[in-house]
Amino acid sequence: MKKMFLLNVLLIMTVALFGQTDEDLIKKTITDSYVIGIHNGGTIEAINKGFHPGFELLGIGQDGNIMTKLPIYTWTENIRQAKEAGRVPSVKTECKFLNIDITGNAAMAKIELHREGKLIFTDYLFLYKFKDSWKIVNKIYFRH
């Protein structure tokens, strides 16, 4: 009986130490691919790992009536060109997770992005869980 109890305790500890929840995986995807990849000079490979090829960033144009769309392939090309021109972020962007809502294979993360202690964006990132991993499929935002 003691051996069975000890085995169960070890099994629970193993899951607790090594098992990652969907929330953990979503946070890792956002941190690695979006915060580090997009905002902090990470690699294009890191960006591509966490973004679905059909991703679009949606925004509102300056006139307040037009919706703008930026596909991930255009965004990554802009980043690649900026790196080649030597324009890399000198100040790191930090992320604060406000909320992650998961239902089945769909999720929404509300985050804040800060630079030098100043709030610059509130982002709403939408993700789907595909066979291999969580992927960011859409983003809307508010610029502070």
C-alpha positions as CSV (number, residue, x, y, z in Angstrom):
1,M,0.0,0.0,0.0
2,K,2.8,2.4,0.9
3,K,4.5,1.6,-2.5
4,M,1.3,2.4,-4.4
5,F,0.8,5.7,-2.5
6,L,4.5,6.7,-3.1
7,L,4.1,5.8,-6.8
8,N,0.9,8.0,-7.1
9,V,2.7,10.9,-5.3
10,L,5.7,10.6,-7.7
11,L,3.3,10.5,-10.7
12,I,1.5,13.6,-9.6
13,M,4.8,15.4,-9.0
14,T,6.1,14.4,-12.4
15,V,3.0,15.8,-14.1
16,A,3.2,19.0,-12.0
17,L,6.8,19.5,-12.9
18,F,6.9,18.6,-16.5
19,G,3.3,18.9,-17.8
20,Q,2.4,22.2,-19.4
21,T,-1.1,23.4,-19.5
22,D,-2.7,25.0,-22.5
23,E,-2.4,28.3,-20.8
24,D,1.4,27.8,-20.3
25,L,1.7,26.8,-24.0
26,I,-0.2,29.9,-25.1
27,K,1.9,32.2,-23.0
28,K,5.1,30.6,-24.4
29,T,3.8,31.0,-28.0
30,I,3.0,34.6,-27.4
31,T,6.3,35.3,-25.5
32,D,8.6,33.5,-28.0
33,S,6.9,34.4,-31.3
34,Y,5.2,37.7,-30.7
35,V,7.0,39.6,-27.9
36,I,10.6,38.3,-28.5
37,G,10.1,37.6,-32.2
38,I,8.2,40.6,-33.4
39,H,9.0,43.3,-30.8
40,N,12.4,42.4,-29.4
41,G,14.4,41.5,-32.5
42,G,13.9,37.8,-32.5
43,T,14.3,35.5,-35.5
44,I,11.9,35.1,-38.4
45,E,11.9,31.4,-37.6
46,A,10.6,32.1,-34.1
47,I,7.9,34.3,-35.5
48,N,6.8,31.7,-38.1
49,K,6.7,29.0,-35.4
50,G,4.0,30.8,-33.4
51,F,2.0,32.5,-36.2
52,H,-0.4,30.7,-38.6
53,P,0.4,31.6,-42.2
54,G,-3.2,33.0,-42.5
55,F,-2.7,35.5,-39.6
56,E,-3.9,39.0,-40.1
57,L,-3.3,42.0,-37.8
58,L,-6.5,44.1,-37.9
59,G,-6.5,47.8,-37.2
60,I,-8.5,51.0,-37.8
61,G,-7.1,53.5,-40.3
62,Q,-6.3,57.1,-39.3
63,D,-9.7,58.4,-40.5
64,G,-11.4,56.1,-38.0
65,N,-13.6,54.4,-40.6
66,I,-11.4,52.1,-42.6
67,M,-10.2,48.7,-41.3
68,T,-6.6,47.9,-42.2
69,K,-5.2,44.4,-42.5
70,L,-1.5,43.4,-42.3
71,P,-0.8,39.7,-43.1
72,I,2.0,38.0,-41.3
73,Y,4.1,37.5,-44.5
74,T,4.1,41.3,-45.0
75,W,4.9,41.9,-41.3
76,T,7.8,39.5,-41.3
77,E,9.1,41.0,-44.6
78,N,9.1,44.4,-43.0
79,I,11.0,43.1,-40.0
80,R,13.5,41.3,-42.2
81,Q,14.2,44.5,-44.2
82,A,14.5,46.6,-41.0
83,K,17.1,44.1,-39.6
84,E,19.0,44.3,-42.9
85,A,19.0,48.1,-42.6
86,G,20.3,47.8,-39.0
87,R,17.1,49.0,-37.4
88,V,16.7,46.7,-34.4
89,P,14.8,47.6,-31.2
90,S,17.2,49.2,-28.7
91,V,14.6,49.2,-26.0
92,K,13.0,45.9,-25.0
93,T,9.2,45.5,-25.0
94,E,7.8,43.7,-21.9
95,C,4.5,41.8,-21.8
96,K,1.9,41.6,-19.1
97,F,-0.7,38.9,-19.4
98,L,-4.1,40.2,-18.3
99,N,-6.4,37.4,-19.3
100,I,-6.3,34.1,-21.2
101,D,-9.7,32.6,-22.1
102,I,-9.6,29.0,-23.6
103,T,-12.5,27.0,-24.9
104,G,-11.5,23.7,-26.6
105,N,-9.1,24.5,-29.4
106,A,-9.8,28.3,-29.4
107,A,-8.3,30.9,-27.2
108,M,-8.0,34.7,-26.7
109,A,-5.3,36.4,-24.8
110,K,-5.5,40.0,-23.6
111,I,-2.0,41.5,-23.0
112,E,-0.3,44.8,-22.4
113,L,2.9,45.8,-24.0
114,H,5.2,48.1,-22.1
115,R,8.4,49.9,-23.2
116,E,10.6,51.7,-20.6
117,G,7.8,51.3,-18.1
118,K,5.2,53.0,-20.3
119,L,2.1,51.2,-21.6
120,I,2.1,51.3,-25.4
121,F,-0.4,48.7,-26.6
122,T,-3.3,46.6,-25.3
123,D,-3.5,43.6,-27.6
124,Y,-6.1,41.0,-28.1
125,L,-4.5,37.9,-29.7
126,F,-6.7,35.1,-31.0
127,L,-5.2,31.6,-31.2
128,Y,-6.2,28.1,-32.4
129,K,-4.7,24.9,-31.3
130,F,-3.6,22.9,-34.3
131,K,-2.2,19.4,-34.2
132,D,1.3,20.5,-33.5
133,S,0.8,23.6,-31.4
134,W,-1.1,26.8,-30.6
135,K,-0.8,29.4,-33.3
136,I,-1.7,33.1,-33.3
137,V,-4.3,33.6,-36.0
138,N,-5.5,37.2,-35.5
139,K,-4.8,40.4,-33.6
140,I,-6.6,43.5,-32.8
141,Y,-5.2,46.3,-30.6
142,F,-5.4,49.6,-28.9
143,R,-2.4,52.0,-29.1
144,H,-2.0,54.1,-25.9
